[in-house]
């Protein structure tokens, strides 16, 4: 359980969409400092003195190392950055899948590795934003990357939990951001999802299932998947 008031938080992918909303609500909850990390920090509005723009490419080892050096006081890490390619898992050209794995899996793992010791010293938290598509065979290559993140998050929890680190996975369907603009279907608001995630941090939750569709998908785990 990590009360967010007074914490120093790093949010990846903070320049738009869900990332931007994390920054807003963290400041509203009294975070002492928020590192808003993104490849392009130009869109980050530094109107609050507690907000620090941090240039970061989670797929680049040198960039991750530099961020860990700059933001050495972090107690909460929110691995929010992600990309969607949705390529066939059988496509001969694996460029899309590899890009998703680099950003959606290896990036968060690199960040967690770089910050874990300091977060453990502060009994802090690591949040990995995954997707309901970790459990459904409809996300093509994106689902593969999020299923891997689900498994990695559980393994991370087993490793870091004994060191006092809360490791929380976030699972959600469509959210009304640019990433989901392709779909004409009901969507959660970023405000509602982020509120649930921050409530989950403060309550010590292992997982946040942020909408009814996700909760229904979770309830179906272990049942046969279509196909013969």
C-alpha positions in Angstrom: 0.0 0.0 0.0 1.5 3.3 -1.1 -0.2 6.6 -0.2 0.5 8.9 -3.1 0.7 12.1 -1.2 4.4 13.1 -0.9 5.6 10.4 -3.4 7.9 10.9 -6.3 6.4 9.3 -9.4 7.7 8.6 -12.9 5.2 8.1 -15.7 6.3 6.8 -19.1 4.4 7.9 -22.2 3.3 11.0 -20.3 2.9 13.4 -23.2 -0.6 12.4 -24.2 -3.6 10.2 -23.6 -3.5 8.1 -20.5 0.0 9.2 -19.6 -1.1 12.9 -19.4 -4.1 11.9 -17.3 -1.8 10.1 -14.8 0.2 13.2 -14.4 -2.9 15.4 -13.8 -4.3 13.1 -11.2 -1.0 12.4 -9.4 -0.5 16.1 -8.9 -4.1 16.4 -7.7 -3.4 13.6 -5.1 -0.5 15.5 -3.7 2.5 13.8 -5.3 5.7 15.7 -4.3 7.2 15.3 -7.8 6.1 13.8 -11.1 8.6 13.0 -13.8 6.6 13.1 -17.1 8.7 10.9 -19.4 8.3 10.6 -23.1 10.3 10.4 -26.3 9.0 13.9 -27.2 8.6 16.1 -24.2 7.5 19.2 -26.2 3.8 18.7 -25.5 4.3 18.4 -21.7 3.0 21.6 -20.1 5.2 22.4 -17.1 2.7 24.6 -15.3 3.2 23.0 -12.0 6.6 23.3 -10.3 6.3 19.7 -9.1 6.3 18.5 -12.7 9.6 17.6 -14.5 9.7 16.7 -18.2 12.1 13.8 -18.8 13.2 12.7 -22.3 13.0 8.9 -22.4 13.0 6.1 -25.0 12.1 2.9 -23.1 13.6 0.8 -25.9 17.0 2.4 -25.6 19.3 1.1 -22.9 21.3 4.3 -22.6 18.1 6.4 -22.4 16.8 4.2 -19.6 20.1 4.4 -17.7 20.2 8.2 -18.0 16.6 8.5 -16.8 17.5 6.3 -13.7 20.4 8.6 -13.0 18.3 11.8 -13.3 15.3 10.5 -11.5 17.1 8.7 -8.7 14.5 9.7 -6.1 11.6 7.8 -7.7 9.4 5.8 -5.3 6.6 4.9 -7.8 7.0 3.8 -11.4 4.1 3.7 -13.8 5.0 1.8 -17.0 2.3 3.4 -19.2 4.1 3.8 -22.6 2.9 1.4 -25.3 2.4 1.0 -29.0 -0.2 -0.8 -31.1 0.7 -2.5 -34.4 -1.8 -5.4 -34.5 0.1 -7.5 -37.0 -0.6 -11.2 -37.8 1.3 -13.5 -35.5 2.1 -15.5 -38.7 3.3 -12.6 -40.8 6.7 -13.3 -42.4 7.7 -9.7 -41.6 7.9 -9.6 -37.8 8.7 -5.9 -37.7 5.4 -5.0 -36.0 5.6 -7.7 -33.4 9.2 -7.0 -32.6 8.4 -3.3 -32.1 5.5 -4.1 -29.8 7.7 -6.4 -27.7 10.4 -3.9 -27.5 8.1 -1.1 -26.2 5.3 -3.1 -24.4 7.5 -5.8 -22.8 11.2 -5.2 -22.8 10.8 -1.4 -22.2 8.8 -1.8 -18.9 11.2 -4.6 -17.8 14.2 -2.4 -18.4 12.6 0.4 -16.5 11.7 -1.9 -13.6 15.2 -3.3 -13.5 16.8 0.2 -13.5 14.6 1.5 -10.7 13.8 -1.6 -8.6 16.5 -1.2 -5.9 15.6 2.5 -5.2 11.9 1.7 -5.2 12.5 -1.2 -2.8 14.5 1.2 -0.4 11.3 3.3 -0.3 8.8 0.5 -0.1 7.2 1.9 -3.2 5.3 0.6 -6.2 5.7 -0.5 -9.8 2.6 -0.3 -12.1 2.6 -2.2 -15.4 -0.2 -1.2 -17.8 -1.2 -4.2 -19.8 -4.6 -4.9 -21.6 -7.6 -7.2 -21.6 -6.0 -8.5 -24.8 -3.5 -10.3 -22.7 -6.3 -12.8 -22.2 -8.1 -12.8 -25.6 -6.9 -14.1 -28.9 -8.2 -11.0 -30.8 -5.3 -8.7 -30.4 -2.9 -10.3 -32.8 0.7 -9.2 -32.2 -0.4 -6.6 -29.7 -2.1 -9.2 -27.6 1.1 -11.3 -27.6 3.1 -8.4 -26.2 0.5 -7.8 -23.5 0.2 -11.5 -22.6 3.9 -11.5 -22.1 3.6 -8.4 -19.9 0.9 -10.1 -17.8 3.2 -13.0 -17.2 6.2 -10.8 -16.5 4.3 -8.7 -14.0 3.3 -11.8 -12.0 7.0 -12.9 -12.0 8.1 -9.4 -11.0 5.6 -9.4 -8.1 7.1 -12.7 -6.8 10.6 -11.3 -7.0 10.0 -7.8 -5.6 7.1 -8.4 -3.2 9.4 -9.9 -0.5 11.4 -6.7 -0.8 8.4 -4.5 0.0 7.6 -3.4 -3.5 3.9 -3.4 -4.6 3.8 -4.7 -8.2 0.4 -4.0 -9.9 -0.9 -5.0 -13.3 -3.5 -2.9 -15.0 -5.9 -4.6 -17.5 -8.4 -2.6 -19.5 -10.3 -2.7 -22.8 -10.8 0.3 -25.1 -10.0 3.7 -23.6 -11.0 7.0 -25.3 -7.5 8.0 -26.5 -5.7 8.3 -29.8 -4.6 4.7 -29.7 -8.2 3.4 -29.7 -9.5 5.9 -32.3 -9.8 3.1 -34.9 -12.7 1.5 -33.0 -16.3 2.6 -32.9 -17.3 0.9 -29.7 -17.9 1.8 -26.1 -14.8 3.1 -24.4 -13.7 3.9 -20.8 -12.6 7.5 -20.1 -8.9 8.1 -19.2 -10.1 9.8 -16.1 -12.0 6.8 -14.8 -9.3 4.3 -15.6 -6.5 6.4 -14.0 -8.6 7.0 -10.9 -9.0 3.2 -10.5 -5.3 2.7 -11.0 -4.3 5.3 -8.4 -6.9 3.9 -6.0 -5.3 0.5 -6.6 -1.9 1.8 -5.7 -3.2 3.3 -2.5 -5.1 0.2 -1.5 -2.2 -2.2 -2.2 -3.9 -4.1 -5.0 -2.1 -6.6 -7.2 -4.4 -6.0 -10.2 -6.8 -3.4 -11.5 -9.5 -4.7 -13.9 -10.8 -1.4 -15.1 -14.1 -2.2 -16.9 -16.8 -4.8 -17.1 -15.5 -6.3 -20.3 -12.1 -6.9 -18.7 -13.7 -8.4 -15.6 -15.8 -10.8 -17.8 -12.7 -11.8 -19.8 -10.8 -12.5 -16.5 -13.7 -14.7 -15.3 -13.3 -16.8 -18.5 -9.6 -17.6 -18.0 -9.0 -21.3 -18.1 -11.9 -22.0 -20.5 -11.2 -23.3 -24.0 -10.3 -20.8 -26.8 -12.0 -21.2 -30.1 -10.1 -22.9 -33.0 -9.4 -26.5 -33.9 
